[in-house]
Amino acid sequence: IHHGRDELWARQAFHDLNTLGVRPNAALSLGMDARDPITKVCREVERHVPFFKDRVNKVRRQLRSTDSEVLTITTLRGACVTLAKGINGVQYGAPPVPMDDNLAAVESAAIDWFRAFTDAFGPALENREQALASSPTAMAAIGAIGQPLIHISDPQDRKLKARELLKSLEGVNWGRDKTWEGIAGKFTPKGAFSLGGSKETAYAVYAALTDPSSPGYARVRSGGMAKAA
């Protein structure tokens, strides 16, 4: 609150704040947010899933090759959104996500699902340079796969369902190679694999991971980098 300033100062302040202000990136904004329910779920996942503990970057829009973290908070939150809302949750992006009274069920399901998934596919998540498992697109699809766990209240039954879902992912090739061309991204003229954005490609990735009738279902299970680097 400013007192004793004249009208000219107020006009200039309006100009400076609205014209020269720089918005923080989504990761930094989410890292500071304490109101959005799904961001709270994301923080609980980081706290209770050993693989993610102290390995979620809350500053960068995307990780550098030298960063020690495995993913950004925006990526983990995106996976929590799709777990809560299904694959259509990719359309929410960074703004707050409306939630009903099942937040506790979402939180329990998210912790159980991501603990089970990281136990099975941790090496692929860690190998960010050669695998796409930790990408925003893949994590959005992975989160959506765990959605059925929300509707299981018994912890033991929920863990059994998680194992069943993991079994459906056996043999998936997580490598950044031609397996995923036209599904998760495309190759640049220089031969590098470029991942598409979550809103554009998450549906195709989800279908390739879950729908046996999808053309990509057999392709992504063609061998290669199944669990590890």
C-alpha positions, -999 to +999 in steps of 0.1 A: +000+000+000+014+034-011+005+067+005+012+102-004+019+096-041+006+119-068-015+110-098+014+110-122+032+084-100+001+063-100-002+064-138+034+054-142+031+026-117+001+013-136+021+014-168+051-003-153+032-031-136+010-040-165+035-034-194+069-043-180+059-069-155+073-104-163+052-134-154+070-163-137+070-196-155+044-222-146+068-243-125+077-214-102+041-203-099+029-238-090+058-242-065+044-212-046+007-221-049-010-232-017-047-231-027-051-254-058-063-289-045-046-308-073-012-291-065-016-302-029-021-338-042+011-333-063+030-323-032+017-353-013+029-376-041+064-361-039+064-364-001+052-400+000+066-416-031+103-423-023+113-421-060+101-385-062+112-372-028+135-342-033+136-350-071+109-327-084+121-294-098+099-264-088+118-237-107+124-247-143+099-249-172+119-279-184+149-298-171+185-294-184+206-325-191+227-316-161+198-313-136+196-340-109+158-340-107+137-365-126+109-342-136+093-307-130+064-299-108+043-290-138+049-325-152+040-343-120+010-321-114-002-328-150+000-365-142-020-360-110-046-340-130-051-368-155-053-393-127-081-373-112-099-363-144-089-390-170-069-382-201-091-352-209-075-336-179-046-325-202-068-297-214-067-279-179-031-269-181-017-249-152-048-231-140-067-244-109-086-276-115-122-279-101-124-308-077-154-324-059-154-340-025-132-370-036-099-352-030-088-377-004-095-406-027-075-389-055-046-384-031-045-420-019-048-433-055-021-410-067+003-421-040-003-458-046-002-455-084+029-435-087+047-455-061+039-487-080+048-472-113+081-458-102+090-491-085+085-508-119+098-482-143+121-460-123+151-465-145+132-453-176+121-422-157+156-415-147+170-418-182+156-385-195+180-383-225+170-416-241+136-424-227+103-405-228+087-419-197+093-388-177+081-364-204+049-343-198+031-362-225+040-397-212+033-387-176-001-374-185-010-407-201+005-426-172-015-406-147-047-413-166-040-451-166-042-450-128-076-433-126-095-465-118-077-466-084-098-436-073-129-457-070-113-484-048-115-475-011-097-506+003-059-500+003-051-536-004-075-539-033-061-506-046-026-520-046-038-552-063-054-531-091-022-511-094-003-542-101-029-553-126-025-520-145+013-522-144+011-557-160-007-541-189+024-520-195+049-549-196+071-548-226+065-511-234+095-496-252+100-462-235+129-452-258+129-420-278+131-438-312+109-445-342+086-466-321+069-434-310+071-415-342+037-401-351+024-410-316+044-389-291+063-367-315+084-366-347+120-365-358+136-332-368+156-328-400+188-332-379+176-366-367+166-357-331+133-369-317+110-340-308+082-347-284+049-330-290+030-310-264+007-329-239-025-314-253-016-325-288-001-360-282-012-373-248-044-389-263-024-409-288+001-420-262-027-430-239-043-450-266-010-467-275-006-477-239-041-489-232-061-497-263-053-530-280-072-518-311-050-488-314-024-491-342+003-479-318-005-506-291+017-533-307+043-508-319+052-495-285+055-531-272+079-541-300+109-544-277+138-521-269+139-501-237+112-518-218+119-510-181+153-496-179+179-475-198 
